[in-house]
Amino acid sequence: MSDVYRIFGAELSPYSVKVRSYFRYKGIPHEWIVRSQATQQEFQKYAKLPLVPLVVTPGGEGIQDSTPIIERIEAQYPEPALQPADPTLAFLSALLEEFGDEWGNKWMFHYRWAREVDQDSAAGRLARTMMPGLSDEQYVGIAQGIKQRMVNRVWFVGSSEQTAPQIEASFRDGVALLEAQLANRAYLFGARPALADFGIWGQVYNAWTDPTAGEIVNGSPRLAAWVERMLDPKAEGDFEDYPSLAATLEPLLERQVGRLFLRWSAANARAIADGSEEFSVELDGRTWSQKPQKYHARSLAQIRQKYQALDDRSTLDPILERTGCLAVLRD
Ligand SMILES: N[C@@H](CCC(=O)N[C@@H](CS)C(=O)NCC(=O)O)C(=O)O
């Protein structure tokens, strides 16, 4: 039996490239299969949900959802370890992965579909990859259809006229904070990638391929270099310890994770629990309103479980307290 995993994915899917980079880092034999009309039938044989990435194991089992995929493969291929051995750092890395997956996705999705130049770029690339054989006339119609469908779906991640300035301010600040974190190191936690790198990178890499967000990322040379490095990441040395990371990591945790993402995530989860159609939350002095997102309530519950499962939180709690993350995680 072959030992090759198959990853059904797409270059414009942040969660797909996240999983692909993980497989590359671990050196696990895999085949990247672009999800297209031609591969759709094979995809449907294994997928329970109409979502990429889908990983098909050598034994023929289909697995979905990037975080559980990585956790499951990690248990089977523990070397090189994805997470720092220090449980405090490992938790912070998991928290930043969750931030990347859920909040970073707002950055990416909003910028991709907010302006005509980005809409045309992404819709055109999607049409060409999903249906490679299109004639030029067919291409125009298909790209137009994708553009219309996606522009009408931005509300799904909470992008609206009201929230657009908040998302864009968060992205610009996030880019500056990541640039600072990467000033003296190749990856977010040191000289090798951690789970946090993969989650944040999937979104930032995708944003970098779009004209408007790409220009912002390219204005930060260390971040842009990390974006390229993460396409095929390598262990170049060890993880650092917390004191050497803190000066630039705490502002990222405080300004983006504590002040924005976790407050938003807790309000979203409350709205789901109450069965509300819409919710509003004050984020950094500005009102944010949107329809609740179901998946995110589940992923918040999972990161809370990871927090609860820690035996010793005596080092972690003061960091979470200082950065405004503790109350939501303890809830
Ligand atoms: N939580 C999931 C999210 C997966 C997801 O939302 N995938 C998107 C693309 S990024 C998708 O497949 N959308 C439907 C489609 O492209 O047909 C994960 O981490 O894998």
The ligand as a MOL file (V3000), in Angstrom:
LIG
                    3D

  0  0  0     0  0            999 V3000
M  V30 BEGIN CTAB
M  V30 COUNTS 20 19 0 0 0
M  V30 BEGIN ATOM
M  V30 1 N -12.4750 25.2200 9.6260 0
M  V30 2 C -12.1770 24.6730 8.3240 0
M  V30 3 C -12.5400 25.6980 7.2490 0
M  V30 4 C -12.4520 25.1760 5.8490 0
M  V30 5 C -13.0490 26.1650 4.8540 0
M  V30 6 O -13.7760 27.1050 5.2250 0
M  V30 7 N -12.7730 25.9660 3.5520 0
M  V30 8 C -13.2730 26.8410 2.5030 0
M  V30 9 C -12.1370 27.3470 1.6450 0
M  V30 10 S -10.9390 28.2460 2.5760 0
M  V30 11 C -14.1690 26.0530 1.5460 0
M  V30 12 O -13.8940 24.9080 1.2490 0
M  V30 13 N -15.2680 26.6650 1.0740 0
M  V30 14 C -16.1770 26.0550 0.1560 0
M  V30 15 C -15.6560 25.9060 -1.2200 0
M  V30 16 O -14.5710 26.4510 -1.5250 0
M  V30 17 O -16.3090 25.2430 -2.0240 0
M  V30 18 C -10.6880 24.2940 8.2740 0
M  V30 19 O -9.9160 24.7690 9.1330 0
M  V30 20 O -10.3160 23.4570 7.4410 0
M  V30 END ATOM
M  V30 BEGIN BOND
M  V30 1 1 1 2
M  V30 2 1 2 3
M  V30 3 1 2 18
M  V30 4 1 3 4
M  V30 5 1 4 5
M  V30 6 2 5 6
M  V30 7 1 5 7
M  V30 8 1 7 8
M  V30 9 1 8 9
M  V30 10 1 8 11
M  V30 11 1 9 10
M  V30 12 2 11 12
M  V30 13 1 11 13
M  V30 14 1 13 14
M  V30 15 1 14 15
M  V30 16 2 15 16
M  V30 17 1 15 17
M  V30 18 2 18 19
M  V30 19 1 18 20
M  V30 END BOND
M  V30 END CTAB
M  END
